[in-house]
Amino acid sequence: MLTKPNQLIYVLGLAIIPTIVAIETVNIAIKLIGATKTSIIGALEPLTAIIVGVLVFNEQISLFNMLGFLLVIIGIFLVVKK
């Protein structure tokens, strides 16, 4: 629960600023490299999250993480191959 006024400001800042940055960088990427390549790179986000979680936050990789990792890689491979 948000109990202090400044916490609301922090939450709004974390919600709005990263969203604006993400939308703008996707728009720039679409203009520079095209929609298809941008969507393929965007599909790598879960993989990046797992890698950062393991390397930076010392999280443990579970069997489900590895299965999801593998499914994302297979999906990207199928889209690129087609």
N, C-alpha and C positions, 0 to 999 in steps of 0.2 A: 504494500500500500504506500501511496505517496503521502507523506505526513508533513512535508515542508514545501513551501512555494518554490524554492530553488530546484527541488527534485523534479517538479513538473517542467521547468525550463530545460533541465538536463535531458529528460525523456523526449521532449519535443525536438531538441537539438539532435539527439541520436536518431530520431525518426525522420526528420526532414532533411538534414544536411546529407547524410549518406544516400538517401533516395534521390535527391537532386543530382548528386555527383554520379551515381550509377546510371541514371537515365541519360544524362548528358554524355557520358563516356560511351554508352551504347550507341547513341545517335552519331557520335563522331566516328566510331568504329564502322558503322554501317556505311557512312559516306566514304571512308577510306578503303575498306577491304570488302565491302559488300555484305548483304544480309545473311547469305549462307555461311560464310566463314565466321561471321560474328556469332551466329547461333551455335555453331560447332564449338567455338571457344567458350561460349556461355554454358554449354553443356558440361564443361570441365569444372565448373564451380564446386560441385560436391566433392570431386577428387581433391581439389585444392584445399577444401575445408578439412578433409581427413588428414592430408599431409601436414597442414599447419597445426592441427590439433595434436598430432603425434610429435612433431618436431619441436613446437613451441610450448605446448601445454602438457606434454608428457602423458597424453591419453593412451589408453590401451586399445589396440585394434581387435575387434571381435570378429567372429565368423560372419556375422551379418554385415558388418562393415566391408569385409573383403568381398562378400557376395555382391553387395551393392556396387562396390568399386568395379568389379568385373562386369556387371550388367551395364553400367554406364559406358565402360570402354567398348563393349560389344555393340551397344547401341550407336555410339559415335562411329565405330568402324563400319557398321552397316550403312549409315547415312552417307559417309564419305565414299564408300565403295560404289554405292548406287549412283 
